[in-house]
Amino acid sequence: MGHGSVDTWAGRSGVCREGLRPGRRRVRRRRRVGTVLSPRRLGASRSAVAALALLAGLGLTACSSPPPAPPRQPVVVETSVSTRYYSVRGTTTPAIFAAIDANGLVETSGQRAIGLTSADWKLGSGDVDVRAVPCVFPSLTVTLHLVVMLPRHETPEDLPADLRDRWERFVARVAAHEQRHVDIYLEGAKAMKARLEATRTAVSCADLEKAIDAEWRAQQADIERAQAEFHAVDETTARSEREAAQARLDDTRGRLEPVNAEIRRLDTELADLRRQVDAGRADLIAQHNGLAGRRRALAEEYNRLVADANGLIDALNWARW
């Protein structure tokens, strides 16, 4: 999800009144929604810049001297971060993830998302005197608004203790993931400040605007790369955890089958012995009881393995992201 850039000019009276054009206020807006920012070319009018600069240059002959260039001011960065939530219901693992799929988020790529960070960028400048040589943007302001979307269970007190613990650890991991996206954006805003502070003066306003646009796009590209690299590392870690859990589950299932087969064989033998005991062969009672004890032991082992397998299956569900 993204919105196009907005460029506006706000006029202001010039110092020399004889045929000069007014100064300009520059504002660039950039809005992106998603975990990774994708830069878009700002919609500045290059021909308008050149025309204004030319008119200003012609007007200088009518004045005794050009106005002094505004003093250089540092680039200002303004940031804000807010958190919003979407509702999740359910008191079982399948129900919880069904609710996330139904009520969750969608990234700019169209993929489902459990957490999401949205970024709204704006670059503005103070009034620019196009007659001044060199051309100087007297002030630049980078504004970055971040919104983090996270899941929140409507009734966590209704969850069984073990499931509530899994849920809390799960949402903590989602929050930590999105916090890293926030950190990358904030670090990128600081780097943007450094880039723009080095490009606020040029021979002409057209050249200056081109330099600012180039640095703006370059830093947006750096932010995008940093977000993509973080996603790649985080996905590798999550995939390793899922693969380890899957390996443990496969091992448990492999041990379940022979135990289950032995239980079925003993059930058949026990049934045969019962028939013989019922026919009056009391000497087989001891053998029957021994086999019954063996079956009980195997049944306990089987039930333990089933519980382990179910626990691993549940762990795999929670390791899906």
NULUMBA-509268 format. One record per residue (C-alpha): x, z, y; residue in one letter. Coordinates in steps of 0.1 Angstrom, whole numbers, padded with zeros to 4 digits, m for minus. Last residue first. Example, Ala and Ser with C-alpha at 12.3 -4.5 7.8 and 13.67 -1.06 7.14 Angstrom:
X,Z,Y,type
0137,0071,m0011,S
0123,0078,m0045,A
END
This chain:
X,Z,Y,type
0063,0121,m0173,W
0051,0120,m0209,R
0069,0153,m0217,A
0036,0172,m0217,W
0022,0150,m0245,N
0055,0153,m0264,L
0052,0191,m0262,A
0017,0189,m0277,D
0030,0168,m0306,I
0058,0193,m0311,L
0033,0222,m0312,G
0012,0203,m0337,N
0042,0196,m0359,A
0053,0232,m0358,D
0018,0244,m0367,A
0017,0219,m0396,V
0051,0231,m0407,L
0038,0267,m0408,R
0007,0257,m0427,N
0028,0239,m0453,Y
0051,0269,m0457,E
0021,0292,m0462,E
0006,0268,m0487,A
0038,0266,m0506,L
0039,0304,m0509,A
0002,0304,m0520,R
0009,0277,m0546,R
0038,0297,m0561,R
0015,0327,m0564,G
m0011,0306,m0581,A
0015,0292,m0605,L
0025,0327,m0615,G
m0012,0338,m0619,N
m0019,0309,m0642,H
0011,0316,m0663,Q
0000,0352,m0667,A
m0035,0341,m0676,I
m0023,0317,m0702,L
m0023,0342,m0730,D
m0060,0347,m0724,A
m0069,0314,m0740,R
m0106,0318,m0741,G
m0120,0284,m0730,A
m0122,0297,m0694,D
m0085,0302,m0695,V
m0080,0266,m0706,Q
m0102,0253,m0678,R
m0084,0275,m0653,R
m0051,0261,m0666,L
m0062,0225,m0659,D
m0073,0234,m0624,A
m0040,0251,m0618,L
m0021,0220,m0629,E
m0041,0198,m0606,T
m0037,0222,m0577,D
0000,0224,m0584,L
0004,0187,m0581,R
m0015,0186,m0548,R
0006,0215,m0535,I
0038,0196,m0545,E
0026,0165,m0526,A
0019,0185,m0495,N
0053,0200,m0496,V
0069,0166,m0501,P
0049,0152,m0471,E
0055,0181,m0446,L
0093,0178,m0446,R
0092,0142,m0432,G
0066,0153,m0407,R
0089,0180,m0394,T
0118,0156,m0391,D
0096,0130,m0372,D
0085,0158,m0348,L
0121,0169,m0341,R
0130,0132,m0334,A
0100,0128,m0311,Q
0110,0159,m0291,A
0145,0145,m0287,A
0132,0111,m0277,E
0109,0126,m0252,R
0137,0147,m0236,E
0160,0117,m0234,S
0132,0096,m0218,R
0127,0123,m0192,A
0164,0123,m0183,T
0165,0085,m0181,T
0134,0085,m0160,E
0150,0109,m0135,D
0181,0088,m0133,V
0162,0055,m0127,A
0138,0071,m0102,H
0167,0085,m0082,F
0184,0051,m0081,E
0152,0035,m0069,A
0147,0060,m0041,Q
0184,0056,m0030,A
0180,0018,m0030,R
0148,0020,m0009,E
0166,0043,0016,I
0195,0019,0019,D
0171,m0009,0025,A
0153,0010,0053,Q
0188,0017,0067,Q
0196,m0020,0068,A
0162,m0029,0083,R
0166,m0005,0112,W
0202,m0015,0117,E
0193,m0052,0120,A
0163,m0045,0143,D
0186,m0025,0166,I
0212,m0052,0167,A
0185,m0079,0173,K
0170,m0058,0201,E
0204,m0054,0217,L
0211,m0091,0215,D
0178,m0099,0232,A
0184,m0072,0258,C
0217,m0088,0268,S
0253,m0076,0269,V
0245,m0049,0244,A
0240,m0011,0244,T
0219,0011,0220,R
0236,0001,0188,T
0258,0031,0177,A
0231,0057,0183,E
0208,0035,0161,L
0230,0039,0130,R
0235,0077,0134,A
0198,0082,0139,K
0190,0061,0108,M
0214,0083,0088,A
0193,0113,0098,K
0161,0095,0089,A
0176,0085,0055,G
0184,0122,0047,E
0148,0130,0055,L
0135,0102,0033,Y
0158,0111,0004,I
0148,0148,0007,D
0111,0138,0005,V
0117,0118,m0026,H
0136,0148,m0041,R
0106,0169,m0032,Q
0084,0145,m0052,E
0103,0152,m0083,H
0104,0190,m0077,A
0066,0189,m0073,A
0061,0170,m0106,V
0084,0195,m0123,R
0065,0225,m0109,A
0033,0207,m0120,V
0045,0206,m0156,F
0059,0242,m0157,R
0025,0255,m0144,E
0006,0234,m0169,W
0027,0244,m0199,R
0023,0281,m0190,D
m0015,0276,m0186,R
m0016,0260,m0220,L
0001,0290,m0236,D
m0022,0315,m0218,A
m0054,0296,m0226,P
m0067,0279,m0195,L
m0098,0292,m0177,D
m0077,0309,m0150,E
m0064,0275,m0140,P
m0098,0266,m0127,T
m0095,0235,m0104,E
m0061,0224,m0116,H
m0040,0209,m0088,R
m0022,0176,m0090,P
0002,0166,m0062,L
0002,0142,m0032,M
0031,0145,m0007,V
0026,0132,0029,V
0056,0123,0050,L
0056,0115,0087,H
0087,0100,0102,L
0092,0094,0139,T
0124,0078,0152,V
0127,0080,0190,T
0150,0059,0211,L
0161,0065,0247,S
0177,0046,0276,P
0177,0013,0257,F
0206,m0003,0275,V
0212,m0039,0286,C
0248,m0044,0299,P
0240,m0056,0325,V
0207,m0043,0339,A
0179,m0067,0348,R
0159,m0061,0316,V
0153,m0025,0326,D
0140,m0008,0294,V
0115,0020,0295,D
0119,0045,0266,G
0120,0034,0230,S
0099,0038,0199,G
0106,0036,0162,L
0077,0046,0138,K
0078,0054,0101,W
0049,0065,0079,D
0060,0076,0044,A
0038,0085,0014,S
0050,0106,m0015,T
0032,0105,m0048,L
0026,0127,m0079,G
0010,0118,m0112,I
0013,0081,m0107,A
m0004,0051,m0123,R
0014,0018,m0118,Q
0000,m0008,m0093,G
0034,m0015,m0077,S
0023,0004,m0045,T
0018,0035,m0067,E
m0016,0046,m0080,V
m0028,0082,m0080,L
m0048,0105,m0103,G
m0085,0111,m0107,N
m0092,0094,m0140,A
m0057,0094,m0155,D
m0052,0130,m0144,I
m0086,0140,m0158,A
m0077,0123,m0192,A
m0044,0142,m0190,F
m0062,0175,m0187,I
m0087,0167,m0214,A
m0060,0157,m0239,P
m0040,0189,m0233,T
m0071,0212,m0236,T
m0090,0232,m0210,T
m0099,0204,m0186,G
m0100,0197,m0149,R
m0077,0182,m0123,V
m0083,0178,m0086,S
m0062,0159,m0061,Y
m0039,0177,m0037,Y
m0023,0173,m0003,R
0011,0184,0010,T
0025,0178,0046,S
0059,0169,0058,V
0068,0162,0095,S
0098,0145,0111,T
0109,0137,0147,E
0143,0121,0151,V
0157,0117,0187,V
0184,0092,0195,V
0209,0107,0219,P
0206,0097,0256,Q
0228,0072,0274,R
0224,0073,0312,P
0202,0046,0326,P
0221,0015,0338,A
0225,0014,0376,P
0202,m0010,0395,P
0216,m0044,0401,P
0232,m0050,0436,S
0223,m0066,0469,S
0191,m0081,0455,C
0179,m0117,0456,A
0206,m0131,0433,T
0195,m0106,0406,L
0162,m0123,0402,G
0176,m0151,0382,L
0190,m0126,0356,G
0156,m0109,0354,A
0139,m0141,0347,L
0164,m0149,0319,L
0160,m0115,0303,A
0122,m0118,0303,L
0124,m0153,0287,A
0149,m0141,0260,A
0127,m0111,0250,V
0096,m0132,0250,A
0113,m0158,0227,S
0123,m0130,0202,R
0087,m0117,0198,S
0090,m0086,0177,A
0071,m0083,0145,G
0093,m0060,0125,L
0105,m0074,0092,R
0093,m0053,0063,R
0112,m0027,0044,P
0100,m0013,0010,S
0099,0025,0009,L
0099,0041,m0026,V
0074,0068,m0037,T
0045,0050,m0023,G
0026,0043,0010,V
0045,0025,0037,R
0039,0024,0074,R
0062,0009,0100,R
0057,0011,0137,R
0080,m0003,0164,R
0076,0006,0200,V
0095,m0008,0229,R
0088,0000,0265,R
0097,m0027,0289,R
0108,m0032,0325,G
0090,m0053,0351,P
0100,m0088,0360,R
0119,m0095,0392,L
0108,m0119,0420,G
0119,m0099,0449,E
0108,m0063,0443,R
0141,m0048,0432,C
0137,m0015,0414,V
0113,m0028,0387,G
0077,m0017,0382,S
0068,m0008,0347,R
0052,m0027,0318,G
0044,m0013,0284,A
0054,m0037,0255,W
0039,m0033,0220,T
0051,m0041,0185,D
0031,m0031,0155,V
0044,m0034,0119,S
0021,m0044,0091,G
0005,m0018,0069,H
0015,m0009,0033,G
0000,0000,0000,M
END
